[in-house]
Amino acid sequence: MAMTTGIINGTDMILFVQNGGSAGTIADYTAIGHLQECSISPSRAMRDITTKSSGGYSEFLPNTFSWTASGSCLYAMDEAYGYTVLFTKFKARTKLIVMFGDPTDGANLVHKGEAFISSMPLTAPMEENASFTVELQGTGEPQYGAASGLFA
């Protein structure tokens, strides 16, 4: 197995949720259904250390790390792992194990972590596709590494 090289096609980057298995293999994860776009956003809070002697410039030091992930999906009531399943987990405050990336080759680099669904807006414009967005708030330290090393 060799890591995918070159510019990555965004179509290959998927947002997966552990489907109840042991999380020991890719088979224990299910892609969120009818996904059109997904993202992961790591961020670092900064603390202000500006003083009178900062010469009129703001100064900062790094503080806590956090991350979110999101997916935009077409809405289908019969989708195996779509709005209905995710909404049930949202209402139950279920902590999910999520993975973002292309784990089809175990050498590919992916993100993995625990998260809670923080919002799920459902949109239904006139004469257009109904869609929803799932927003996930990461909790704890996320992992980033070869897919084969993150299954456990």
N, C-alpha and C positions, 0 to 999 in steps of 0.2 A: 504494500500500500504506500502510495506517495501522495503528499499533500497536493491539492489542486493548485496550479501555478497560474500566474498572470492575473489580469483583471477578472474579478468574480462577477458572474451574471446574477443580478439581484433576484431573478426568478428562483435561483437555487438556494437562497437564504430563506429559511422557513422558521416560524414560531411554533414550537412543539410544547405539549403539556403531557406530563407523566399520566398514563392511562390506568393506573392501579396496579401495574406490575411491580417488580422489585427494582426497577430502574437499572437493571443490570445489562440491558442491551437496547439498541434502537427500537426493537419491537415493543418495548415498554413505554414508548412515547407515541403520541398521535398528533399529527399536524392539525392546527385549528382549521376548520373547514371553510372553503371558498375564500381563502386568504388572498387579498390583492396586494397588500403592502404591509410590511412589518418593520419595526425598529427596536433598537435597544439604546438606552441613553444613560451611560455612567456619568456621574457628576460629583464634584467636590465642593462642599460649602467652604466659604472663606470667612475668616474672622478679621474684622477691621482693627488694625493696630495703629491707625493714624494718630499722630500727636501734633502738638503745636510746633514741634521741631521738624515736621515732615516737609516743610517748605511749600505747603499748598498742594502737595500730591498725596493721594490716598495710598496707604500701604496695607498689605494683607498678608496673612499666613494661612496655610491650608488647615482645614478642620475636618469634619466628618465626610465620609464617602457614602453616596447613595446611588441607586439605579432604578430605572423604570424600563418597561418594555411595552410595546403596543402593537396591535394588529388591526387593520381595516379589512372587513370581510363583507361579502355579499350575504344577504339574509335568506336562509332557506329553512323552513320549519322542520324538514325531515333530515337535515344534515346530521350525520353520526356524531360529530364533535364540533357543533356550532353554537349558535346563540342559546338554545334551550339548555344544553348541558352546562355551558359556562354560566348562564344566569342562575341555575340551581346552585352551582358552586359559589357564586357571588353572594346569594342570599344566605347561604349556610356559613359564610366566612371561612371557607376552606382554604388552607394554605396549599398552594400548588408548587410543584417542581416544574420549572420551565427551562427550555433549551432554545437557543437562537443560533441559527447557522445552517450548515450543510453537513450533517453527520453521516452521509451515505458512505464516505470514505473515512475510516477511523482515524486517519492522519490529519484530516481537516480540523481547523481550529474552530471551536464553538464556545458560546457563553452558556452557563448553566447556573441556576440558583433557585431559591425559594421566593415566592411572591404571593401577594393577595390581589384579587381583582379590586380596583379602586373605582372604576366606572365602566359603564357599558351603554353609551348612547346608541339608540336605534333610530335611523332616519328613513323616511318614506316619502320621497319627492314625487310629485305628480308625473305619471308616465315615464318614470325612471326606475332603476333597480333599487329595491330596499337594501339597506346596508347597515352595519353596525361596526363600532370600534370597541375593542376591549383594551382597557388600560390596566397595566399591572404594576404594582408598587413592590419592588424588591425588598426583601427583609434579610438582613445578615449579609455575609460576604459572598459575592458571586465568584464563580470559578471561570477561568478562561484557559483553554488548552485543547490538546488533541482529543477529539471525540472519544476515541477508544479508551483514554485515561479517565474520562469523566463519568463513565457508566459504573455506578456503585451505589 
